[in-house]
Amino acid sequence: MTDGTAELGQMVTTRTGNGARRAGGRSGGRARAGSAAIAQMPWRVPVNTDRPTEPLDADGVQAIHRGALTILSDIGIEMLNPEACRHLAAAGCTVTGENVRFDPEFVTEMVARAPASFTITPRNPARALTIGAGHMAFVNVSSPPNAWDMVRGKRPGDFETFREFLKLTQYFNCIHIAGGYPVEPVDIHASVRHLDCLYEKLVLTDKVVHAYSLGRERVEDVMEMTRLAAGLTQEEFIAAPRMYTNINSVSPLKHDFPMLDGAMRLARRGQPVIVTPFTLAGAMAPVTLAGAVTLSVAEALAAIALLQWIAPGCPVGLGTFTSNVDMKSGAPAFGTPEYMRATQMTGQLARFYGLPLRASGVCTANIPDAQAMWETCHSLWSAVQSGANVVYHAAGWLEGGLIASPEKFVLDCEVLQMIQRYFEPTLCRTGPEEIALDAIREVGAGGHYFGAAHTQARYASAFYAPIASDWRNYEAWQLAGGEDSIARAHRIYKAILADYEPPPMPEDRREALADFVSRRKAEGGAPTDF
C-alpha cells in the first residue's frame, strides 16, 4: 500500500461519527484557528433538479382548481378584516358582512400578477435567498411553546432557550432562514416579546428573518428593526424584499384580522407574504385528500388575490400544511402517507399557478426517537418531491409543533445536509474522469480501488461526511461509549453553543437597534388583545 492508501484504510476502519473534516464550522462557516464543533458542509442553497412527483393527472389538477374557484365564487371566504373587505368590494367582489365571494376571472387575473420567484436579501447580502426557480430554503423550527432536551426534559419555552436555538440556526449552514420564534419565550411579556426576540435574532444571526402578522405594532416594529440592522434607508428597504411573513387561514374558510392586517402592510412595502392554510383532513377539512387540498387552495387564493389587488406584483408564496387527524383520538398526525400526497398535490397546483411553494418538515413524535425521524424524513422528502422552495420547521420540531428540541435540530440538520449533498451536480457528472475507464483498466478484475490513483485523488471529498451519524461497527461504537443518536446530538448541540460566535454587525447598527427597542418598550410595545 502507498501512504495515501494506508490513510484511506485507517479512515474506513476507525472513522468517527463526525466523518472527514470539510469546509465550514463556527458561526455558519466562518473559519478560525483550531477545530470547530462540527465539520459541516459550506453554506449553499440547494437547487432541486429532479422531476417533481405528480400524483394528479392534468384532469385532476383542473378539478381541484375548478373546485377552489367554485368555493370562492359560490360559498365565499370570511375575511375578518374590514379594510380587506373594503378593498375587495372596490375590486368588484360580492361582500356581505364579512363573507366575500370572488369572481373566478378576478382571482385568475390577480394570481397571474404574482412573480414566479423573488430574492430576499437580509443584513448580510451573502445570505440572500432566491425563493422559487427550483431553490430550496430550509427554515428553523418555529413557534413551539415548549422545549425538550435529554437533560432538562419538557418545559415551557424561555428566553435563554430561545437564544440557544438562534445560535443553532446561525451555526448550521443548512439552515437558511431564521423564521418564527424557534421556541416561544413565555418569560417575556407578550407586549414586548417581539422587540427582544427580533433584537436577538438580528444580532445573533445574519440570515433572512420573519415577522409574525399579529397586529400592526409587531409588523411595523419588525420591518423597522430589519431596516436598521441592514443600515438601509426607507427607500432602500421598500425597493426589494428584506424579510417576510407567513400567514395562516383559520380553516375552514376564514382569514382573521391580524393576519390580513400584517400581510397587507408587508405587501404594500414590497415584502413577501407566504399564505399557508392549516387544514387537517377529517377535522378542519374534508376527509378526502382532494377535498382538503381544494379547500386549502381556495383559502390561499383568496388572500393572494387580495394582496395582488392592493400591491400588484408583490412577492407571495403558496403554502401547504394539509395533513390528517387520528380518527381514533382527533389528534393531528404528521409525516403520514396522506401528508406526503397532499404536499405533492399542492406542489402541482403551485406550479399550475406559477407560485413558489412552502412545505414543512414535521412529525408527531414526543422525543427525537425513531418515530420522530421517520416521520420527519417522510415530510422532508415530500417537500423535495413536491418542488417546495421554502421548507418550514425543517429542524427541531416535535409533538406536532408543541415542542422544540435541540437534539432533534441536530439530527434534522444531518438529514438536510444529506438532501443538499443529494442535489450536488458533481454526483451526476458523466465526463471521462467520472466514468473512470482508466481506473477500471488499472484495477482490472478481482482487484480493489483503495490504492487506485483515481481514488487517491478524490477519496477525501468523494462521499457525504456525516455530522451526527456513527458509521463504526458495533464493537468500535461500544468501546467508544455506545452513544445513541440522541446522546450524540446532545453532545454536538452543547459543543456548538460553546463554539458559537455571533456574526459581525457594525456597532452603529447595533446601537440603533437597541435604541429603537428601548423607545418602543417605553411606549408600551404592542397591545396584547385585538
N, C-alpha and C positions, 0 to 999 in steps of 0.2 A: 504493500500500500504506500501511496505518497503521503506526505504530511497532511495535505488537504483532505485526503480520503480518511485518514485517521480522525481528523477533527470532525468530519461528517459522521463517521461511525459513532463517535462519542456523543454527538448531538442526538442521534437517533435513539441510543440506548438509555441516556440519562437525562434527557430534556426535562426541564421543569415545566410547571403549568404556564409560566409566562412565555415560553417559546423563545424563538430567536429575537434579539433586540432589533428594533427598527425605528424609523424616524418618529418623532412625536414625544410627548411627555408632559412636562409641567405646564399648567395653565393653558391647556388646549394647544400644545405643540410648540411652545417657546423653549428653545434649547437652553441648557445650563450645564455647568460642570458637574460631574458625578452622575449617579444613576437616578432615573425617575422612578416613580412608584409603579408605573406600568410601561411596557413598550407597546404603544398603540400605533395604529395607522395614522398617517397625517390627515389634516383637515382636507376634506373634499366633499362635494355634493354629488352623490351618485346620479347617473343618468340611466334610466330604465330602458334598455334596448330590446327587451323581449316583447313579443306579441302578447297583448292582453288576453286573459281568459274571458270568453264571451258566452255565457250560458244561454243568453237570449238570441234568437234569430232576429232578422230585420223586422218581421211582423210583431215579435214580442216587444221590441223597443218602441215601435209605433203604438202598440196597445197601451203601454204604460204612459207614454207621452200624451195620448188622447185622453186616458183616464185622469191624468193630472189636470189637464186643461178643463175637463168636464167638472172636476171638483171645484176648480177656481171659478168657473162661469155659473154653475148651477147651485152649488152649495155655499161656496164662499169661505173666506178666512176671517176670523175675528181678529181685527187689528186694534189692540187695546191702547192706542195712542192717537189722541185727537189730531195732532199735526199730521201724522201719517194718513189718517182718513181724509183730511182736507186736501192733501196732495193728490191722493188717488181719486177723489171726487173731481178735482180740477183736470185730471187726466182722462176723465170720462168713465171711470168705474162706477158701478152702482153701489152706493154706500147707504146702508140702513142701520142707523145706530153705529155699532162697532163692526157690523158684518160688511165685508167688502166682496163684491163679485167682480171678476176680471174678465174682460173680453179676451178670447184666445188670441186674436190678432195683436192686441196690445201687449200681451205677455210675450209673444214671439218676437215682436219688434224690440221690446225692452231688453230681453235676454241677448239678442243679437248685438246690442251695443257693447256688451262686456268684453274685455280683452281676453284672449286665449291664454296669455301668460303675462307676468309682470315681475319686476325686480324690487325687492325690499333691501334698502341699504341702511344698516344700523350705524352706531357711532364709530365702529371700526369698519371702514369700507372693504377690507379684506374678507369680511364675513357676509358680504352681500349675497343674497339668495335669489335665484330665479324660481318663481312659483309657476309651474306649468312647463310645457315643452319637454316633457319626459323626465324632468328633475324630481328627485325625492328628498324632501327635507324632513328630518326627524325632530320631534318636539319632546321635551321632558314631560314627565307625569304632571298633571295639572288638577288642582282643586280638592284633593282628598282632605277631609277634616282630621284624619288620624295618621299617625306614623307607627311603624313597626320595625324593630331590628332585633337580632337574636340575643342581645344582652338586655335591653330595656323592655322588650315586648311591645304590646299595643298600648298607645297612649294618645291623648289629644295633641294636635299639632301645636308647636310653639315657635317663637321667632328664631331661636338658635338652631332648631332642626330645619326650619325654612332656609336659613343661611347655609347649612351643610349641603342641602340639595342644590342650591345655586352654585356652590363650589364644584359639585359633581357635574352639573350642567356645563360649566365653563371648561372643566378639565377634559371632558371626553370630546374628542374631535368628531365623533359620530353623532353628536347632538348638535343640531344646527340652530335651534330656536329656544330661547328662554320663554316658554309660554306662560300660562296662568301660574298661580302660586303652586309650587310643587307640593307643598302641604300648607294648609290654612293655619296661620299663626294666631290662634284664638286668644293668646295672652296680650294681644294689642287690640285696643278698642276699634271697632269697625269703622268709626268715623275718620280715623287717621291711618288705618291699616294700609291703605293703598299707598300713602305717602312714604311710610317706612319701607314697605315691600319694594316699591319701584326704585327708591333710592338705592337699596342694596342690590337690586337686580341690575341697575345701570352701572354700579360701581364694581360689583363682583364678577360681572360678565360683560363682554363686548359684542354679544350676539343680538339678533333680532328679538325684540320684546313685544309683549302683548298687553292690551288694556281690556279689563273687564267692562262690559257695557252695563254698568249698574248705576245709572244716574249721571246727570250732567257733570257734576263736580269731578267724579272719578275719571271720566273720559277726558275732560278738558285738562285736568291735572297731569294725566299720563302723557298726553300729547305735548304739553309744555315741558315736562321733565325730559322727555325724549329729545326734544329740540335743544334744550340746554346742554344735555350730555354730549350731543354731537356738535355743539358750537355753531348752530345754524341760525340764520335769520328766519323770520316768519315766512318770507317769500321762498327761501330755500327749502323749508320744511314742507310746504304745500306743493312744491314743484315736482316731488317724486315720493313714492312710498318709503316711509322710515320705520313704521311699526304697523300693527294691525289689531283687529279684534275678531273674535269668534262669537256669534250669537246662536242661541238655540230657540227653536219654537217651543211652545207649550202644547205638545201633542195631546189630543188631536185638535188640529185646525185653529190654533191660536198663536199670535205673536204678542208678547207683553210690552208694557210701556217702556221700561228702562232699556231693554234690549234694542227696540226700534229707535229710541232716542239716541243711544250711543252709536248705533250703526249709521244713522243719518248724519250725525256730527262728523264722524270719520270720513264718510263718503264725500261730504262737501269739501273736505280738506285733502282729498286725494289719497286717503289712507285705506288700505284693503280691509274688506269685511268678508269673512267666511261664514256662510249661513248653513248651520248644521241642525236639522231636525233630530230630536231624540225620540225614536219610535221603537217600541217594544212590541213585536208581533204577539197577539193574543191578549194584550192588556191595553196599550195606548194606540194600537193599530190593528188592522185585520189580522187574523191568524195565518192567512196565506202570505207567502213572501211577496208575491206580485202585488197584492193589496197593500201590504206595509210599505213597499218601495214606492208605489204610486202615491200614497198619502204623503210620504216623506218628500218626494219630488215636488208635489203641489205646494207644500208648506214652504219649501226653499224658493221656488219660483216666485211666490207672492212677494217675499222680502227682496229678492233680487230685482224684480220689476220695479218695486218702489224706489230702490236705490238708483237704478238706472234712469228713472224719471227725474229725480231731483238732482242727479250728478251724472250726466251721460258719459259713459266710458270709464266710470270709476272701477278700480280693480275689485273683483269679487271672486269667491270660490264656492263651489257646491260641496257641502259636507254630507257624509253618510255616517249615521250612528244607529243603524237598524239592526236589532238583534231580536231575540225571543225571550220569553219567560219560561221558567219551570212551571208547567201547568199543574204540578202537584202542590207547589207552595206559593206560586206567584212571584218568586224571586227572579231578578234578571239573570240571564245566562250570557256569557261572552266566550268568544273563541269557538263557537259551535259551528257545525256544518251550515246551519241556516245563516249565521252571521257572515260566514265566508261568501256564500252565494249572494246574499243581499248586497255586500260590498262590491262584488264583481258586477252585479246587475246595475248598481248605481254608477259604477265606472263607465258602463256602456252609455248610460243617459248623459253623464258629464261630457263624454266625447261627442255625443249627438248634439249637445248644446254648445260645444266649444268652450267649456269652462274648466278651470283647474279643479282637481278633486282632492278633498280631505278625507282620510280614513283614520283608524286608530289601532293601537296595539294594546289589547285589553284581555282581562281574564277575570274569573270569579273566585279563584283560589284565595285562601286567607293568609298563607305564608308562601315564601318563594320556593315551593317544592316542585315535584314533577308535574303536578296538575297545572301549576302556575305557568310553567314553561311550555307545556304542550299547547295550552290554550292561547298563550301569547304568540307562540310561533305560528299557530293557525291564523290568528288575526293579522300578524305582520305579513305572513306570506300572502294572505288575501289582498293586502294593500299593494304588494308587488304585482300580483296577478291582475288587479283592477286598474293599474296605471296610476295609483294615487300619487299626488305631488306634495302633499303635506300629511305627515303621519303623527297625529296627536298621541299623547300617553305612550310614547314609544319606549320609555324606560322608567320603571319604578312603580307601576300600577298593580294594586292588589284589591281583593274583596269588592269587585265591581266598582272600583273608584272610591272606596271609603278609606283605603289605606295607601300610603306611600312608603316604600321600603328602600333603604339604600342598598341592601344586598340584592334585591330584585333589580335595582337600577344597574348595578354592575353586571349581573347575569344578562339582562336585556341588551346592554351595550355589546356584549360578546356576540349576540345574535345580529345586532345592527352592523357590527363590523363585518360579519360574515356575509351579510347582504351586500354591503359595499364592495367587498372583495369579489363576490359573485359577478358584479357588474363591471369589473375592471376589463377594459378592452384587450389587455395583453393576454388574458386567458383564452381568447378565441382567435388569436392571430394564426395564420397558416402560411407564413413565409418559410423560406428554406431553413432558417435557424429553428423555427418551431416544429417543422416536420422532422427535422433532425436525422436525415438519412445518413450523414457521416457518422453520427454517434451509433446508429443502428449497425452500420458496417463494422465500426470499431469493436463493438461488444460481441457481435455475432450471436451464434446460437449457444444457449446454456451459460452465458456469462452474467455479469451484473453491471449496473450503471453507476455504482457508487464512485468508482475510480475514473469514469469517463471524463474527458476534458470538457465535454458539453455540460455534464452535471457539475463539475468543479467550478465552472464559471457562473453557475446560476443557483446553486443549492441554497444560499443564504436567504434569498428572497423568492424562491420558486413557489412556495406554498403559503397558505394563510398561517400566521403565528398567533395562537390564542392568548387572551389575557386572563381568562378565568378557568378554562378547561384544563384538565390534567391528563396528559397523554402517556404517562408512565404505566408500566404494567402493575399488577396488583401488589406484588412483593415490594417493589420500589416505592409505590404510593404508601403502603402500610408502614414501611421503615421510616418514611418521612413524616409520620404522624397520622396518616389516614384521614386527612381533612375531607369532609364532604363539600359539595359545591356551595352551600350556604356559608359554611365557615370560611372557605376561601374568599368568597365575595365580601364577607365582613372584614377580613384582613385587608383586602385590597381597598375597600372603602376607607378604612382608617388610615392606610398608607397615603391615599390620595389627599385626605384632609391635611395630613402632616406635610405633604409636598406642595400643596396648593399655594400659589401666589396670585394676587389679583392682577388683571391686565392693566397696563398703564392708562392713566387718564390725566390730562392737563389739570393742574391744580385750580386754575380759574374756573374750569367747568365744574369741578367737584364742589368748589365754594358756591357757585351759582345754584347748583342743585340743593346743597344744604340750606342756603338762604331761602330758597323757594319753599322747601319743606317746613322750615321754621315759621315762615309767614303764614302758610296755609294752615298749619296746626293752630297758630294763634287765632286764626279766623274761624276755627271750629271744624275744619276739614269738610267732610261730606255728610249730609243728613243720613240717618240710619233707618228712615221709614219713607215710603213712597206714597 
